[in-house]
Amino acid sequence: MTLTVMAKILGVGIATLDIINQVDDYPGENAEVRANSQRFCRGGNVTNTLTVLSQFNNQCSWSGVLCDDYDAQYILDDLTRSKIDYSHCQSQSSGKMPTSYILSNSINGSRTIVHYRDLPELSFEHFKKLNLTNFDWIHFEGRAINETKKMLTWCKKKYPKIPISVEIEKQREDIESIFNLANVYLYAKAFSVQNDCNDAESFLQKERLKSPEADLICAWGEKGAYALIGNTKLQSKAYPPEKLVDTLGAGDTFNAGIIQARLNNLDWMDSLDFANRLAGKKCGQIGFENLLCNI
């Protein structure tokens, strides 16, 4: 499938340094195991999504917080390689860039993450000074809820014609306050389970009461993805790789697929299908390079 529309996209969230150790199996408590391999890479949900979107020749920009340390330079070098602009970021001299320590299980592709951060979240005071006029899409991580709520409200008031998506990955205090402020909500399966819903259809029906005007999407791993568009329920099957290699960033890749498909005016069923294919391709490889081959 060829998606040719190129757009200007802003992602709002965090970038991290990821330190990934691959192990044969998840270790028990107090165990000592040897890693088969170790790699360093730039991570963070929104910057992962932008990395995928950049492969479609979109002009991608990131707005987040940077500090002056060694890890920040590594992150900026990687963003530059991925052609992601970071001029919209908020900078500070102290602190440490967020770091994720990841155990990747080579048996089943699962990943366990320990995250450390010593950096404030992006402030609304910084965000509202940005000129967003030329962007075709804005994508937010559903984090730092108090500030994100202000940003979403600001965008809805000042830039009502720009489509906005929000990733809802995990339960956070007062997260419901940012519902019904965006056009598209992209829920992770984990968020549904945390809210005592073990099937996507009933979960989306429940969320419809909180966001009556938005399009609601929920990726559900091996069962594919579900959507509630108005009162229409949709489901698209998963496209697992021949061999499961690495699930890290699969959800971020799925989100990129939805955004790219919608920018190209695909209908919602085709959008779900495309996003699932892209996420499946990601699960069959390490990292995000060359994701568009044979999609």
C-alpha positions in Angstrom: 0.0 0.0 0.0 1.4 3.4 -1.1 0.6 6.4 1.1 1.9 9.5 -0.7 0.5 12.4 1.2 3.3 14.2 3.1 2.4 16.3 6.2 3.8 18.5 8.9 3.4 16.6 12.2 4.2 17.7 15.8 4.7 15.2 18.5 4.4 16.3 22.2 6.0 14.0 24.8 9.3 12.6 25.9 12.5 11.2 24.5 14.6 8.8 26.4 17.8 6.9 26.3 17.0 3.2 26.2 19.5 0.6 27.4 18.3 -2.8 26.2 19.6 -6.1 27.5 18.4 -9.2 25.6 18.1 -12.3 27.8 17.1 -16.0 27.2 14.3 -15.8 29.7 13.0 -13.3 32.3 15.0 -13.7 35.5 13.5 -14.4 38.9 14.0 -12.2 41.9 17.6 -12.2 43.2 18.8 -14.0 40.1 22.0 -13.3 38.2 21.9 -13.8 34.4 24.1 -13.0 31.5 22.7 -10.9 28.7 23.1 -12.2 25.1 23.4 -8.7 23.7 23.1 -5.1 24.7 22.3 -2.0 22.7 21.7 1.7 23.3 19.0 3.6 21.4 16.8 6.6 21.6 13.4 5.8 22.9 10.2 7.6 24.1 6.7 6.9 22.8 6.1 10.1 20.9 9.6 10.2 19.4 9.3 6.6 18.3 6.0 7.4 16.5 7.7 10.4 14.8 10.6 8.1 13.8 8.1 5.9 11.9 6.2 8.8 10.4 9.4 10.4 9.2 9.9 7.3 7.0 6.9 8.5 5.0 8.8 11.7 4.2 6.6 13.7 6.6 8.2 16.8 8.2 8.2 15.7 11.8 8.9 17.9 14.8 9.2 17.1 18.5 8.3 19.2 21.5 9.5 18.0 24.8 12.2 18.8 27.5 15.9 18.7 26.9 18.7 19.1 29.5 22.4 19.7 29.0 23.9 16.3 29.5 25.7 13.5 27.6 22.5 11.5 27.0 20.8 14.5 25.5 23.4 14.7 22.8 23.0 11.0 21.9 19.2 11.6 21.7 19.6 14.7 19.5 22.0 12.9 17.2 19.5 10.1 16.7 16.7 12.5 16.0 18.8 14.3 13.5 19.5 11.0 11.7 15.7 10.4 11.6 15.1 13.9 10.2 13.1 15.0 13.3 13.2 18.7 14.1 13.6 19.5 17.8 13.6 23.3 17.7 10.2 23.4 19.5 11.7 21.9 22.7 12.0 23.4 26.1 15.6 23.4 27.4 17.1 23.6 30.8 20.7 23.3 32.2 20.1 20.9 35.1 18.7 17.4 35.5 19.1 14.2 33.5 17.4 12.9 30.4 15.0 10.1 31.1 16.5 6.6 30.9 14.8 3.3 30.4 16.5 0.0 31.4 14.9 -2.7 29.4 15.0 -6.5 29.6 14.0 -8.1 26.3 13.0 -11.7 26.4 14.3 -13.5 23.3 11.9 -16.4 23.9 8.7 -14.5 23.4 9.7 -10.9 22.5 8.3 -9.4 25.7 10.0 -6.4 27.4 10.2 -5.3 31.0 11.1 -1.7 31.6 12.5 0.2 34.6 12.3 3.9 33.9 14.2 6.7 35.6 13.8 10.4 35.1 15.1 13.6 36.7 13.5 16.2 34.4 10.3 18.2 34.5 7.6 17.7 31.9 6.9 20.1 29.1 5.1 23.2 30.4 2.0 24.8 29.0 3.8 28.2 29.3 6.4 27.0 26.8 3.9 25.2 24.5 1.5 28.1 24.1 4.3 30.3 22.7 4.8 27.9 19.7 3.3 28.8 16.4 1.4 25.7 15.3 -0.3 27.2 12.3 1.4 25.2 9.7 1.1 21.7 11.3 -1.3 19.2 9.7 -1.5 16.9 12.8 -0.5 17.1 16.5 0.0 13.9 18.5 0.3 13.9 22.3 1.3 11.4 24.9 -1.3 11.2 27.6 1.1 12.2 30.4 1.7 15.2 32.7 -2.1 15.5 32.8 -2.4 19.0 34.2 -0.2 20.5 31.6 -1.5 18.3 28.8 -5.0 19.3 29.5 -4.1 23.0 29.1 -2.3 22.2 25.8 -5.2 20.3 24.4 -7.7 23.0 25.5 -5.4 25.7 23.9 -5.2 23.7 20.6 -8.9 23.2 20.5 -9.5 26.9 21.0 -6.6 28.4 18.9 -6.2 25.8 16.2 -9.5 24.0 15.8 -8.8 22.8 12.3 -5.7 20.8 13.2 -6.5 17.1 13.9 -5.2 16.0 17.4 -4.5 12.5 18.6 -3.7 11.4 22.1 -2.0 8.1 23.2 -3.5 6.7 26.4 -1.0 4.1 27.5 -1.5 3.8 31.3 -3.6 4.9 34.1 -2.6 8.3 35.5 -4.1 10.6 38.1 -7.0 12.6 36.7 -6.4 11.2 33.2 -10.1 11.5 32.4 -9.8 15.3 32.4 -8.1 15.1 29.0 -10.9 13.0 27.4 -13.1 14.6 24.7 -10.5 17.3 24.0 -9.0 15.5 20.9 -10.2 14.0 17.6 -8.6 10.6 18.1 -7.8 8.6 21.2 -5.3 5.7 20.8 -5.7 3.3 23.8 -3.2 0.6 24.8 -4.6 -2.8 25.9 -2.8 -2.2 29.2 -5.0 0.8 30.0 -8.1 -1.2 29.4 -7.0 -4.0 31.7 -6.1 -1.5 34.4 -9.7 -0.3 34.2 -11.1 -3.8 34.6 -12.1 -4.3 31.0 -10.8 -7.5 29.4 -12.3 -7.1 26.0 -11.8 -4.1 23.6 -15.4 -3.7 22.5 -16.9 -3.2 26.0 -14.0 -1.0 26.9 -14.6 1.3 23.9 -18.3 1.5 24.7 -17.4 2.6 28.2 -15.0 5.2 26.9 -17.5 6.5 24.5 -19.4 8.0 27.5 -16.3 10.0 28.3 -15.4 11.1 24.8 -18.7 11.3 22.9 -17.3 13.2 19.9 -13.9 11.5 19.4 -12.8 8.5 17.3 -11.7 5.7 19.7 -9.0 3.1 18.8 -7.7 0.3 20.9 -4.8 -2.0 19.8 -5.2 -5.5 21.3 -2.0 -7.4 20.5 -2.6 -10.8 18.8 -6.4 -10.0 18.4 -5.6 -7.0 16.2 -7.2 -3.6 16.8 -10.7 -2.3 17.5 -12.3 1.1 16.8 -15.5 2.9 17.7 -16.3 5.5 15.1 -19.5 7.2 16.1 -21.7 4.2 16.9 -19.9 1.9 14.3 -17.7 -0.9 15.7 -14.7 -2.1 13.7 -12.1 -4.8 14.1 -9.0 -5.5 12.1 -7.0 -8.7 12.5 -3.3 -8.7 13.6 -0.5 -9.5 11.2 2.1 -11.3 13.4 5.6 -11.8 11.9 6.9 -15.2 11.0 9.2 -14.9 14.1 8.5 -12.6 17.0 11.7 -10.6 17.6 11.1 -7.4 19.5 7.8 -5.9 20.6 9.4 -2.7 22.0 7.8 0.2 20.2 5.1 -1.8 18.5 2.3 0.3 20.0 4.1 3.5 18.9 4.4 2.1 15.4 0.7 1.2 15.4 -0.1 4.8 16.3 2.1 6.1 13.5 0.2 3.9 11.1 -3.1 5.3 12.2 -1.9 8.9 11.8 -0.4 8.3 8.4 -3.4 6.4 7.1 -5.8 9.2 8.3 -3.6 11.9 6.8 -4.0 10.0 3.5 -7.8 9.9 3.9 -8.0 6.1 4.2 -11.3 4.9 5.6 -11.2 3.7 9.2 -11.2 0.0 8.3 -8.2 0.4 6.0 -6.5 2.6 8.5 -6.7 -0.1 11.2 -5.5 -2.7 8.8 -2.6 -0.6 7.7 -1.6 0.2 11.3 -1.7 -3.5 12.2 0.5 -4.5 9.3 3.0 -1.9 10.2 3.1 -2.9 13.9 3.4 -6.6 12.8 6.4 -5.7 10.7 8.0 -3.9 13.7 7.5 -7.0 15.9 9.6 -9.0 13.5 12.7 -6.9 13.7 14.9 -4.9 16.1 14.4 -1.1 15.8 12.4 1.0 13.4 14.5 1.1 10.3 13.1 0.1 6.9 9.6 -0.5 8.2 8.0 0.4 5.0 9.4 -2.5 3.0 6.7 -5.0 1.9 3.9 -3.4 3.8 
